[in-house]
Amino acid sequence: LHTAYRRQRQMCIRDSIFDLPKGISIEEFQKDLDRANAIYENNGFGVDKYKVYQVSASDEAIEHRYMWLSTWTNDSEYSKAHSEEIDDFWENYFTPKYEKMLDEHIYRRFFSVK
């Protein structure tokens, strides 16, 4: 119980490392995340909750060249941010479009140590 309580109070970062599906550009992926960001912002959860990063062009990594990151004050904020509107976006638009990527991405939740 103590650990669960601490997690509710700790900053939480959700991180996905992935490859883009064939036929999807990083610009299109960013636009899709911008749709989610607009919903979060309209619901009072701040600007740009989700950000996308990529390795440098000179990086020799063949796989997992992109990272999508979200930062939340705590787990409670993350849970509250999931309105019917955002759940509909993730379940009915994003997940079907990016299903293969989501099946293969590396996902982690990180909590602040202090």
N, C-alpha and C positions, 0 to 999 in steps of 0.2 A: 504493500500500500504506500509506503514511504517513497519508493522509487517512482510509482505512478504519479504521486503528488508533485515530486520534484520535476518530472517531465512536463507537467502542466505549467510550471513556472519558468522553465528554461527556454532560452532561444532555441529554435529548431530550424535547421536547414534541410531541405529535401533536395536531393541531387540525383540526376539521371545522366548517365554517360551513354551515348548512343551513336548510331550511324543513321544517316538520312535514308528513307526508303528511295528506291529508284524512281526517278521522275519528279521528286520533290526537291526544290531548291531550298537553301537556308533562308532565303527571303520569304518564301511561301510559309515555311515552318514558323518564322518569326511573326508573320502576319496572323497566323492561327493563334499563337500565344498572345499576341496583342489583343485578340478578341477576348480571351480569358482575362487578361489584365484589365480591359475596359469594364468587364462585369465586376471584378473585384473592386476597382476604383469607384464605380457607381454605387456599390454597396458599402462604401466607407472603409475599405481595407488598404488604402494607399495605392500608390502608383507603381507600375512595373513590378508586380509581385514575382513574375517569372522572367528570368533573363537567360539569354542563350550565349554561350561562349564556344569558340572553336580553337583547335590547335593552330599554330602558325603554319603557313604554307610550306615552310622548310622542314616541319616535323615529319619524321619518317614513319609515324604510326599509320598502319593500314586500316585498323579498326578503331572504333570509339573515338572519333575525331571531334565530337561535339558534346557539350554539356549543357543541360538545362537545369537551372537552379531556382529555388524559391526560398525565401527567408521569412520566417514567421516569429512573432514575439514569443510564442509558446504553442504547445499542442492545442490548447483551448481556442486560441485565435484561429488556427487552421480549421478546427472543427466548425466554429461559428461562421467561417467564410463560405462554407458549402451550402449555399442557398439552392432552391429548386432550379433557378436559372443557370447557375454554374454547373450543377450536377447534370442538367440536361445537355449543356455544351460538352462536358467531358464524355458522358455516356453515349450521346446520340450523334455527335459530330467528330470529336477528336479521336476517341478510341477506335471507332470503325475505320477512320482514315489512316491511322497510324498503328493499327493492330500488330503488324509484323514487327515494327520497330519496338513497340512496347513489350512484345514477347521476348525480345532479344536484348533489351537495354539493361544496364546495371543501375539498380536503384538503391539508394541509401538514405536513411534519416540520421542526421547528426544533431546532437544536443550539446550545448555549451558545457564545459567542464565545471565552471564556477557558477 
